[in-house]
Amino acid sequence: MPRISAATVADHRANQHAALLDAAREILAAEGVQALTPAAVGARIGLARSSVYRYFASTADILAQLVEDAFPRWSARLRAAVAPAGGPLPDRIRAYGRAALDFVGSPDYALIPALQTIGLPPECRARVEELHGELTAPLADALREAGMDHPALRADLAWGVVRAGARHLAPDIAGRETAPPEDPAGDPAEDPGAESPERIVELTLDMLTRALC
């Protein structure tokens, strides 16, 4: 029987679950979704496979639980970034964009390509879409308060600008090709990856602000 390392069985299970989620997040960020299995997650913290299946039924279940853990945290950060209400809209947009790009630098960002490559059950996909809506809701609310029409649609479209910036900030995770294309004259085209991360962030925020203001 596993040793109980908390005051109660419920506390012990909660601690184990948190440790498993942390391990899953580390594996996903470092090795990709192909390495993410219940057995690998358990081995990361020294837990037997049979015990891991009390928490996760499959890789898809691990991803679903990681989403449930990560997206609400990031939604709260994004909402805090656009506060207080009534501030200049360009400043609020840039604050939202900067917080959204911080997402790229976190292990949680590896969830995005993972969700695109693994088949989730329909109910899980619906829940992911719902949670993704919570990520764009703070920007939509700021646009609505500024009197702009179609705020939810604008915020959803603006997320595409954030994702484009993310692909340049984290090309390995996003799967971007590393070899620069050649132009018709045979000279290598400018490599977007040659830009510094700070410059990519600023250009992304400029594009985001221009698209919405």
trRosetta pair geometry for C-beta under 8 A, 3 or more apart (Angstrom, degrees):
i j d omega theta_ij theta_ji phi_ij phi_ji
2 47 7.6 9 -110 -132 141 86
2 48 7.9 -143 -71 16 111 107
2 51 6.3 72 -44 -110 140 150
4 9 6.5 -66 -125 -95 129 62
4 12 4.9 -76 -149 -84 79 153
5 12 6.0 121 47 -123 61 95
5 15 6.7 -110 84 94 102 152
6 11 3.5 -145 144 111 136 107
6 12 4.1 -165 34 -69 109 63
6 14 7.6 3 -7 52 179 90
6 15 5.3 167 -53 -5 134 138
7 11 5.2 48 47 31 77 157
8 11 4.7 99 53 6 77 100
8 12 6.9 -136 98 -6 42 87
9 12 5.4 -53 -148 35 34 116
9 13 6.4 33 154 -19 66 103
10 13 5.9 -53 -148 36 30 109
10 14 6.4 31 152 -18 63 107
11 14 5.6 -56 -149 37 32 112
11 15 6.2 32 153 -19 67 106
12 15 5.8 -56 -149 37 29 110
12 16 6.3 29 153 -18 64 107
13 16 5.6 -53 -145 38 32 112
13 17 6.1 34 155 -22 65 106
14 17 5.7 -53 -146 35 29 112
14 18 6.4 30 155 -18 63 105
15 18 5.8 -54 -148 36 31 110
15 19 6.3 29 153 -18 64 107
16 19 5.7 -57 -148 38 31 111
16 20 6.3 32 153 -20 65 106
16 47 7.0 105 -157 -99 109 149
16 51 7.9 -88 -176 156 145 116
16 55 7.1 -144 121 -60 103 143
17 20 5.7 -54 -148 36 30 112
17 21 6.5 32 153 -19 64 104
17 55 5.5 179 -108 -131 83 131
18 21 5.8 -53 -149 35 32 111
18 22 6.5 33 152 -19 64 104
19 22 5.6 -52 -149 35 33 113
19 23 6.4 33 152 -19 65 106
19 45 5.1 103 147 -124 117 160
20 23 5.6 -53 -147 37 33 112
20 24 6.2 35 153 -21 66 105
20 41 5.5 60 -161 156 85 119
20 42 7.3 -6 -118 -84 105 56
20 45 6.6 -104 -83 18 58 144
20 47 7.2 -48 -85 32 102 154
20 52 6.8 149 -126 -133 134 86
20 55 5.6 96 68 109 168 159
20 56 7.1 -158 157 -21 138 118
21 24 5.6 -52 -145 36 32 113
21 25 6.3 35 154 -22 64 104
21 65 6.6 -116 -102 127 105 111
21 66 6.4 158 -151 -96 91 72
21 69 5.7 99 -164 -42 146 172
22 25 5.7 -54 -150 34 30 113
22 26 6.5 30 152 -19 64 105
23 26 5.7 -54 -150 35 32 111
23 27 6.4 30 154 -17 66 106
23 41 5.0 123 106 -158 116 73
23 44 3.8 147 -159 93 124 140
23 45 5.2 -105 -60 -32 146 105
24 27 5.8 -55 -147 37 31 109
24 28 6.2 31 156 -19 65 109
24 36 6.3 67 -155 -146 83 108
24 41 4.8 -1 -75 -115 82 126
24 56 8.0 140 -79 -72 142 155
24 62 5.1 -160 -142 -174 145 118
24 65 8.0 64 69 80 164 108
24 66 6.0 -130 113 -72 126 120
25 28 5.9 -56 -146 37 28 111
25 29 6.3 23 158 -15 64 110
25 66 6.3 152 -79 -132 83 120
25 70 8.0 137 -107 -69 121 122
25 107 4.7 83 163 128 102 131
25 108 6.8 -28 -142 -78 117 57
25 110 7.7 136 -161 51 62 121
26 29 6.0 -60 -146 39 27 106
26 30 6.0 6 164 -3 65 117
26 44 7.0 152 69 -163 123 149
26 107 6.6 -37 -86 -144 42 152
27 30 6.3 -70 -139 47 24 98
27 31 5.4 -39 -173 38 66 114
27 35 5.5 -139 177 110 103 108
27 36 5.3 139 112 -94 120 77
27 40 5.9 114 -133 130 157 120
27 41 6.5 -109 4 -87 148 71
27 44 6.4 -112 -52 -66 114 147
28 31 7.4 -65 -101 56 11 71
28 32 6.9 18 -156 -150 47 10
28 33 6.4 26 -132 -81 87 58
28 35 7.9 -169 -87 70 38 93
28 36 5.3 25 -80 -75 81 134
28 66 7.3 47 -9 -126 161 170
28 107 7.1 106 77 175 96 95
28 110 4.5 151 136 112 98 134
28 111 7.0 33 151 -70 151 58
28 114 6.0 -32 -155 -62 117 152
29 107 3.9 -73 -58 -139 146 88
29 109 7.9 75 -111 57 97 75
29 110 4.5 -151 -91 -22 58 147
29 173 8.0 -28 -143 -102 63 122
31 34 7.3 -107 142 66 89 80
31 35 3.6 -18 123 31 129 154
31 36 7.6 160 84 -47 103 72
32 35 5.8 96 66 12 68 97
32 36 7.5 -121 116 -16 41 97
32 110 7.6 -140 -109 -165 43 120
32 114 7.5 170 -168 -89 59 95
33 36 5.2 -54 -150 23 45 120
33 59 7.1 96 -177 175 88 129
33 63 7.5 14 -128 -79 112 126
33 110 8.0 175 -53 159 79 100
33 113 7.6 -142 -19 109 120 84
33 114 4.0 145 -72 -130 123 94
33 117 5.8 165 49 74 151 124
33 118 5.7 -137 171 -41 147 119
35 40 5.9 177 163 -172 75 171
36 40 6.6 -131 -135 69 25 133
36 41 7.1 39 -158 -53 68 102
36 59 5.4 108 108 -140 91 104
36 62 6.0 -158 162 94 113 148
36 63 7.5 89 124 -60 148 90
36 114 7.3 23 19 -140 152 136
37 40 4.6 92 52 7 82 102
37 41 7.0 -149 88 -6 42 86
37 59 5.8 -50 -104 -74 52 102
38 41 5.8 -58 -147 37 31 111
38 42 6.3 30 157 -18 66 107
38 49 6.7 92 119 -150 100 80
38 52 4.6 147 174 128 96 127
38 53 6.0 62 166 -76 155 69
38 56 4.7 -173 -103 90 105 117
38 57 7.8 -121 -63 114 142 7
38 58 7.1 -77 -31 -116 114 16
38 59 7.4 -120 -28 -65 73 56
38 62 6.8 -165 -76 -54 69 122
39 42 5.8 -57 -149 37 30 110
39 43 6.3 30 155 -20 65 107
39 49 4.8 -9 -109 -108 83 112
39 52 6.9 176 -86 52 33 156
40 43 5.7 -53 -145 36 31 112
40 44 6.6 43 152 -33 62 99
41 44 5.7 -47 -158 18 33 118
41 45 7.6 -5 158 9 61 100
41 52 6.1 133 82 -145 99 135
41 56 6.9 51 58 24 151 155
41 62 6.6 -174 -44 -119 154 140
42 45 6.8 -82 -161 49 34 84
42 46 7.8 -85 161 84 65 12
42 47 4.1 -104 -156 81 85 88
42 48 6.4 -49 169 94 137 13
42 49 5.5 174 56 -90 158 45
42 51 6.7 133 -133 71 129 90
42 52 3.6 -93 -65 -58 122 133
43 46 7.3 36 -161 -78 34 29
43 47 7.7 -101 -53 50 22 60
47 51 5.0 -109 174 83 100 126
47 52 5.6 123 111 -63 115 87
48 51 4.7 90 64 6 83 104
48 52 7.2 -146 98 -12 43 85
49 52 5.5 -52 -149 29 37 115
49 53 6.8 36 156 -22 67 101
50 53 6.2 -53 -156 28 32 111
50 54 8.0 45 145 -27 56 92
51 54 5.9 -39 -172 10 46 115
52 55 6.1 -71 -170 42 47 101
52 56 6.0 -30 160 42 86 100
53 56 6.7 -80 -116 71 38 59
53 57 6.7 65 -155 -107 79 43
56 61 4.9 156 -158 99 73 115
56 62 4.9 24 -141 -70 140 81
56 65 7.0 -107 -99 10 94 143
57 61 4.4 106 45 -26 81 160
58 61 4.7 106 50 3 69 101
58 62 7.3 -120 102 -4 43 84
59 62 5.5 -48 -153 30 37 115
59 63 6.5 35 151 -17 67 102
59 118 6.5 -123 117 -145 115 151
60 63 5.7 -53 -150 37 34 111
60 64 6.3 36 151 -21 66 106
60 118 6.0 -169 -91 144 81 125
60 119 7.2 -47 -91 88 131 56
60 120 5.4 155 -153 -112 113 65
60 121 6.9 104 152 -9 146 83
60 124 6.6 157 168 43 107 176
61 64 5.6 -51 -145 35 33 114
61 65 6.4 29 156 -15 65 105
62 65 6.0 -62 -152 39 28 106
62 66 6.3 29 151 -21 65 107
63 66 5.6 -53 -146 35 33 113
63 67 6.4 36 154 -21 65 103
63 111 6.7 138 -154 -140 87 88
63 114 5.9 -158 -119 130 125 122
63 115 6.3 157 174 -85 132 75
63 118 6.4 161 -15 68 163 145
63 120 7.1 -110 89 -89 129 112
64 67 5.8 -52 -153 33 31 113
64 68 6.6 30 150 -18 64 105
64 120 6.9 130 -71 -139 101 119
64 124 4.9 -83 -99 -138 124 119
64 127 7.1 54 -150 80 101 136
64 128 7.7 -99 -119 -61 72 98
65 68 5.5 -50 -146 37 37 113
65 69 6.3 35 153 -18 65 106
66 69 5.7 -59 -149 39 31 110
66 70 5.8 14 161 -10 70 115
66 108 7.6 176 168 -132 102 76
66 111 5.8 -165 119 -98 121 122
67 70 6.1 -63 -132 44 26 98
67 71 5.5 15 -179 -16 68 116
67 111 6.1 144 -82 -168 77 143
67 115 7.3 74 -75 -82 128 131
67 127 7.5 120 107 117 135 102
67 128 5.7 -55 -169 -108 162 85
67 131 5.9 131 161 74 105 163
68 71 7.2 -38 -110 32 15 101
68 72 7.4 9 179 -5 47 110
68 127 7.7 -17 -77 152 93 129
68 131 7.3 -123 -95 -88 47 151
69 72 7.7 -93 178 36 17 98
69 73 7.2 3 151 -10 58 118
70 73 5.9 -71 -159 38 36 111
70 74 6.2 20 158 -11 75 111
70 108 4.1 152 -148 -140 138 125
70 111 6.3 -173 55 -17 157 156
71 74 5.9 -60 -145 42 33 105
71 75 6.0 40 155 -26 68 105
71 131 4.0 67 112 169 163 119
71 132 7.2 -81 -138 -71 139 42
71 134 6.2 98 152 69 108 120
71 135 6.3 -85 -157 -54 94 103
72 75 5.4 -50 -142 34 33 117
72 76 6.5 36 157 -20 64 101
72 131 7.3 -76 -49 -143 69 105
72 134 6.9 -19 -98 126 57 154
73 76 5.9 -56 -157 33 30 110
73 77 6.7 27 148 -16 64 105
73 108 7.9 -146 70 -84 121 162
74 77 5.4 -50 -147 36 40 113
74 78 6.2 40 154 -20 69 103
74 103 5.7 53 -139 -102 137 114
74 108 6.8 -169 -49 115 128 157
74 135 6.2 3 109 -111 111 100
75 78 5.8 -55 -147 37 30 110
75 79 6.3 30 154 -18 65 106
75 131 7.8 -118 -45 -171 131 73
75 134 4.2 -27 -106 141 146 104
75 135 5.6 -104 -88 -85 81 50
75 137 7.1 27 -151 44 110 110
75 138 7.1 160 -167 -24 68 112
76 79 5.8 -54 -145 37 30 110
76 80 6.4 32 154 -19 64 105
77 80 5.7 -54 -148 36 31 111
77 81 6.4 37 151 -29 63 104
77 99 5.5 -177 137 -172 98 123
77 102 7.5 -104 146 78 143 133
78 81 5.5 -49 -151 26 33 117
78 82 7.0 18 158 -9 64 103
78 96 6.0 50 -163 -143 88 80
78 99 5.2 166 -102 110 59 133
78 100 6.3 48 -107 -69 113 79
78 135 6.3 98 4 -157 162 60
78 138 4.6 174 125 34 96 146
78 139 7.4 -55 168 -33 119 85
79 82 6.4 -63 -152 38 33 99
79 83 6.8 41 150 -32 64 104
79 137 7.7 -11 -80 93 103 94
79 138 4.2 -150 -90 -95 61 128
79 141 8.0 30 -125 42 89 142
80 83 5.7 -51 -153 21 37 117
80 99 7.8 155 70 -115 82 157
81 95 4.4 178 166 146 90 96
81 96 5.3 141 104 -90 122 45
81 98 7.1 -171 -157 67 137 88
81 99 3.8 -113 -63 -25 158 147
81 138 7.3 88 55 139 89 151
82 92 4.6 59 -148 -168 81 99
82 95 5.9 159 -86 88 48 115
82 96 5.0 19 -68 -67 104 102
82 138 5.0 160 19 162 136 108
82 139 6.8 -176 -71 -86 150 49
82 141 7.4 133 105 76 148 101
82 142 4.8 -105 -174 -63 138 133
84 87 5.9 113 71 -31 70 107
85 142 7.7 -155 -118 -110 72 69
85 145 5.7 -124 -155 -151 105 165
86 145 7.4 -95 -62 158 48 132
87 91 5.5 -85 145 78 115 123
87 92 5.4 136 82 -56 108 103
88 91 4.4 78 74 9 98 110
88 92 6.9 -176 90 -10 49 87
89 92 5.6 -59 -146 38 35 110
89 93 6.2 37 157 -22 70 105
89 142 6.7 137 -134 157 78 102
89 143 7.6 77 -146 -102 120 52
89 146 4.6 45 -87 -99 131 149
89 212 7.7 -138 155 124 114 108
89 213 6.2 152 107 -101 117 103
90 93 5.7 -53 -145 35 32 112
90 94 6.3 29 158 -16 66 106
90 209 5.1 50 -144 -150 88 120
90 213 5.5 7 -81 -74 90 155
91 94 5.9 -56 -148 38 30 108
91 95 6.3 31 153 -20 64 107
92 95 5.6 -53 -146 36 32 112
92 96 6.4 34 153 -20 64 104
92 142 4.7 -171 136 -155 138 143
93 96 5.7 -54 -150 36 30 111
93 97 6.3 29 153 -18 65 108
93 139 7.2 68 -120 -139 68 100
93 142 7.1 -179 -69 115 65 144
93 205 7.9 135 121 -163 85 79
93 208 5.9 -178 160 130 108 103
93 209 5.1 135 100 -101 134 72
93 212 5.5 176 -120 71 147 142
93 213 6.9 -125 3 -44 158 106
94 97 5.6 -53 -144 38 32 112
94 98 6.2 34 157 -21 66 104
94 205 4.8 56 -133 -169 85 119
94 208 7.3 142 -93 83 52 119
94 209 5.9 -1 -63 -68 88 119
95 98 5.9 -52 -145 34 29 110
95 99 6.5 26 156 -14 62 107
96 99 6.0 -61 -152 39 29 107
96 100 6.2 29 152 -20 66 109
96 138 6.3 -180 -119 108 117 110
96 139 4.9 116 179 -86 161 96
96 142 6.9 -134 -44 12 141 154
97 100 5.5 -55 -144 37 31 112
97 101 6.3 28 157 -17 66 106
97 161 7.8 -41 -122 106 118 113
97 162 6.3 -153 -136 -94 77 99
97 165 8.0 68 -174 28 104 161
97 204 6.4 179 175 125 125 97
97 205 4.7 152 99 -109 143 77
97 208 4.5 153 -89 65 143 168
97 209 7.7 -87 -10 -45 149 79
98 101 5.8 -55 -148 38 30 109
98 102 6.7 43 148 -29 61 98
98 201 6.9 55 -117 -175 77 115
98 205 6.4 13 -59 -88 81 128
99 102 5.4 -42 -155 21 37 119
99 103 7.5 54 144 -28 58 90
100 103 5.6 -34 -172 8 42 120
100 135 7.6 97 -117 175 102 106
100 159 7.8 -140 -160 -126 151 73
100 162 4.7 -45 129 -143 138 142
101 104 5.4 -29 -169 11 54 117
101 105 7.6 46 143 -10 66 96
101 162 6.6 -138 -66 -152 74 89
101 165 5.9 -52 -104 117 114 131
101 166 6.8 -159 -124 -79 69 78
101 169 6.7 121 -163 -24 100 166
101 201 5.6 138 137 -123 165 93
101 204 6.5 120 -80 92 136 150
101 205 8.0 -76 -15 -58 142 91
102 105 5.8 -58 -162 36 46 108
102 106 6.9 45 144 -26 70 106
103 106 5.8 -62 -156 28 36 114
103 108 6.6 -74 -161 84 79 111
103 109 5.5 124 145 -81 74 98
103 166 7.7 -36 85 -105 96 127
104 109 5.0 79 -131 -105 33 157
104 165 7.7 -115 -42 113 155 87
104 166 4.5 -164 -95 -130 126 90
104 169 4.8 61 138 93 152 134
104 170 5.1 -162 -177 -14 102 124
104 173 8.0 170 -161 62 79 143
105 109 7.3 93 23 -14 17 140
105 169 7.4 -72 -60 153 79 128
105 170 7.7 -166 -79 -64 45 119
106 109 5.6 125 67 -18 70 92
107 110 6.1 -32 -178 9 57 114
108 111 5.8 -24 178 -1 60 117
109 112 5.9 -28 -177 3 60 113
109 166 7.1 -165 -156 -159 130 125
109 170 6.4 112 124 28 146 173
109 173 6.2 55 117 147 108 161
110 113 6.8 -55 -163 43 51 95
110 114 6.0 51 146 -22 74 117
110 173 5.8 -110 -100 -142 70 121
111 114 5.4 -70 -146 45 32 115
111 115 5.9 33 162 -25 73 107
112 115 6.3 -58 -152 31 22 107
112 116 6.9 17 152 -15 58 109
112 163 8.0 -178 -173 -125 151 104
112 166 7.9 26 56 139 168 152
112 173 7.8 73 58 148 104 112
112 174 7.9 -12 95 -102 124 72
113 116 5.4 -59 -151 37 40 114
113 117 6.3 25 158 -15 73 111
113 173 6.1 -173 3 165 134 73
113 174 6.5 -174 -61 -119 125 33
113 175 6.2 140 -126 -22 141 113
114 117 6.2 -69 -148 39 30 101
114 118 6.1 -2 169 3 70 114
115 118 6.8 -65 -127 46 25 91
115 120 6.9 -9 -151 -29 79 132
115 128 6.2 152 -156 -149 142 154
120 124 4.0 -115 171 93 113 123
120 125 4.9 146 89 -58 115 79
120 128 6.9 76 88 -15 169 137
121 124 4.8 90 58 7 78 105
121 125 7.2 -146 94 -7 39 86
122 125 5.6 -54 -147 35 34 111
122 126 6.4 35 155 -20 66 103
123 126 5.7 -50 -150 34 34 113
123 127 6.5 34 151 -19 64 105
124 127 5.6 -54 -149 36 35 111
124 128 6.4 38 151 -22 67 102
125 128 5.6 -51 -148 34 34 113
125 129 6.5 35 152 -19 65 103
126 129 5.7 -53 -152 35 32 112
126 130 6.5 35 149 -21 64 105
127 130 5.4 -51 -150 34 35 115
127 131 6.3 31 153 -15 67 105
128 131 5.8 -56 -146 40 31 107
128 132 6.2 36 152 -23 65 105
129 132 5.6 -50 -145 34 31 114
129 133 6.6 40 152 -24 61 100
130 133 5.7 -52 -160 27 32 116
130 134 7.3 35 144 -21 61 98
131 134 5.4 -45 -160 24 43 116
131 135 7.3 47 144 -22 64 94
132 135 5.5 -46 -161 24 44 114
132 136 7.0 24 150 -4 69 102
133 136 6.1 -63 -150 45 38 99
133 137 6.1 59 150 -49 69 99
134 137 5.4 -32 -142 6 35 125
135 138 7.9 -56 175 17 30 96
135 159 7.5 82 109 -112 111 131
136 139 5.6 -59 -167 44 60 110
136 140 5.8 63 138 -26 83 107
136 152 7.4 91 120 -155 117 64
136 155 4.3 133 174 137 103 112
136 156 5.5 60 175 -81 168 58
136 158 7.7 141 -140 63 108 96
136 159 5.5 -66 -90 -56 118 125
137 140 5.4 -57 -142 39 35 114
137 141 6.2 38 159 -23 69 103
137 152 7.9 -7 -108 -117 59 88
137 155 7.5 112 -83 128 16 161
138 141 5.7 -52 -148 33 31 112
138 142 6.6 32 154 -19 63 103
139 142 5.7 -52 -151 34 35 112
139 143 6.5 33 152 -17 66 105
139 155 4.2 147 96 -131 107 112
139 158 6.4 -128 149 74 152 141
140 143 5.8 -56 -149 38 32 110
140 144 6.2 34 152 -22 66 107
140 151 4.4 112 -164 136 72 99
140 152 4.6 32 -136 -94 141 53
140 154 7.3 140 -111 65 72 84
140 155 3.8 -87 -65 -7 79 152
140 156 7.9 26 -72 -31 116 73
141 144 5.5 -52 -145 36 32 113
141 145 6.3 33 156 -19 65 104
141 151 7.3 113 -61 147 16 145
142 145 5.8 -53 -148 36 30 111
142 146 6.5 25 152 -15 62 108
143 146 5.7 -61 -151 39 33 109
143 148 4.4 -61 177 53 90 129
143 151 3.8 163 92 -134 112 100
143 154 5.6 -178 -164 79 169 134
143 155 6.2 -149 7 -55 138 98
143 212 6.7 -101 -98 -167 116 117
144 147 7.8 61 177 -60 32 17
144 148 6.9 -88 -82 54 29 78
144 151 4.1 -78 -58 -20 80 166
148 151 5.6 110 85 -84 98 84
148 154 6.4 -34 134 13 134 164
148 212 7.7 -26 -111 -175 170 83
150 153 4.3 -35 171 43 106 117
150 154 5.6 116 109 -26 87 93
151 154 5.6 -58 -144 39 31 112
151 155 6.1 30 159 -20 67 107
152 155 5.8 -56 -148 37 29 110
152 156 6.3 29 154 -19 64 107
153 156 5.7 -55 -147 36 31 111
153 157 6.3 29 156 -15 66 106
154 157 5.9 -57 -148 39 30 108
154 158 6.1 33 153 -24 65 108
154 212 6.2 106 167 -121 120 91
155 158 5.5 -52 -145 34 31 115
155 159 6.9 46 151 -33 60 93
156 159 5.8 -40 -162 12 35 116
157 160 5.9 -38 -176 12 48 115
157 211 7.7 -145 116 162 104 130
158 161 5.5 -41 -168 24 56 113
158 162 6.9 55 139 -16 72 99
158 208 5.9 75 -165 -146 105 86
158 211 6.0 156 -108 102 87 131
158 212 5.8 14 -92 -64 135 118
159 162 5.3 -50 -154 36 45 116
159 163 6.2 46 148 -20 72 103
160 163 5.6 -52 -144 37 34 111
160 164 6.4 39 153 -23 65 101
161 164 5.7 -51 -150 32 32 113
161 165 6.7 31 152 -14 63 103
161 204 6.4 142 155 -162 91 80
161 207 5.2 -169 -154 114 127 112
161 208 4.8 166 111 -85 145 77
161 211 6.1 -159 -50 7 149 157
162 165 5.8 -57 -155 38 32 110
162 166 6.3 37 147 -25 66 107
162 204 6.9 84 -113 178 43 123
162 208 6.9 51 -61 -91 76 128
163 166 5.2 -49 -146 33 36 118
163 167 6.6 44 153 -28 65 96
164 167 5.8 -45 -154 24 33 112
164 168 7.2 22 151 -8 60 103
164 204 7.2 175 85 -118 87 101
165 168 6.0 -64 -159 40 37 105
165 169 6.2 29 150 -16 72 111
165 200 6.0 137 -155 160 86 94
165 201 7.0 87 -174 -106 131 40
165 203 7.5 170 -108 86 105 84
165 204 3.2 29 -91 -103 142 143
165 207 7.9 179 -57 50 111 127
166 169 5.6 -60 -141 42 34 108
166 170 6.0 -24 176 32 73 102
166 174 6.3 143 122 -74 86 133
167 170 7.3 -77 -130 63 19 67
167 171 6.5 53 169 -101 61 61
167 174 4.1 -170 -123 150 68 166
167 176 5.2 112 176 -57 97 126
168 171 6.7 9 -134 -63 26 92
168 176 7.4 51 -85 -33 44 171
168 192 5.3 -86 -120 138 120 117
168 193 6.5 -160 -154 -90 78 59
168 195 7.0 8 169 59 130 118
168 200 4.9 -161 109 -141 123 137
169 197 5.8 74 -129 -133 88 92
169 200 5.6 175 -71 112 83 145
169 201 7.4 63 -85 -65 128 78
170 173 4.2 -12 148 35 115 116
170 174 5.6 117 95 -18 82 98
171 174 5.7 -66 -135 49 30 103
171 175 7.8 -113 176 52 57 15
171 176 3.9 -77 -147 52 91 116
171 178 6.7 117 136 -88 139 75
171 193 5.9 -25 -34 -99 150 123
172 175 7.9 34 173 -66 23 31
176 193 7.7 164 109 -65 136 116
178 193 7.3 -11 -141 -6 65 165
180 188 5.1 73 92 -175 122 104
180 189 5.4 -150 164 65 107 78
180 190 7.3 -135 -155 108 141 18
180 191 4.1 -94 -76 -87 132 89
180 193 7.9 -135 -72 27 97 102
181 188 7.8 142 93 -154 31 62
181 189 5.0 10 77 21 77 129
182 186 6.1 -7 174 -148 127 30
182 187 6.8 155 -156 79 83 25
182 188 5.7 -61 -103 -101 72 45
182 189 6.4 -180 -124 -15 17 84
183 186 7.3 -48 74 18 68 19
183 187 5.6 -8 43 62 106 78
183 188 7.7 75 2 151 82 8
183 189 5.1 117 -46 -73 89 87
188 191 7.3 -10 153 -45 116 94
190 194 7.1 -103 180 33 77 130
191 194 4.5 96 82 -22 97 104
192 195 6.1 -32 -178 7 54 112
192 200 7.9 86 168 -103 93 109
195 199 4.6 -118 -179 86 103 124
195 200 5.2 125 111 -57 123 86
195 203 7.5 -28 177 4 158 141
196 199 4.6 93 57 6 82 102
196 200 7.1 -146 93 -6 43 85
197 200 5.6 -54 -147 36 35 113
197 201 6.4 37 155 -21 67 103
198 201 5.8 -53 -152 33 31 112
198 202 6.5 27 153 -16 64 106
199 202 5.8 -54 -146 38 33 109
199 203 6.2 31 157 -16 67 107
200 203 5.9 -57 -145 40 28 108
200 204 6.2 30 156 -20 64 108
201 204 5.8 -59 -150 37 28 111
201 205 6.3 23 156 -16 65 107
202 205 5.8 -55 -146 38 31 108
202 206 6.3 34 153 -21 65 105
203 206 5.5 -51 -147 35 32 114
203 207 6.4 31 155 -17 65 105
204 207 5.8 -56 -148 38 30 109
204 208 6.2 33 153 -21 65 108
205 208 5.5 -52 -143 37 32 115
205 209 6.3 32 158 -19 65 106
206 209 6.0 -58 -148 37 27 108
206 210 6.3 22 157 -15 64 110
207 210 5.9 -58 -143 40 29 108
207 211 6.1 31 158 -23 64 110
208 211 5.9 -59 -150 33 26 112
208 212 6.5 -2 162 1 62 115
209 212 6.4 -78 -148 47 26 96
209 213 5.5 -7 172 5 71 123
210 213 6.6 -65 -117 48 22 92
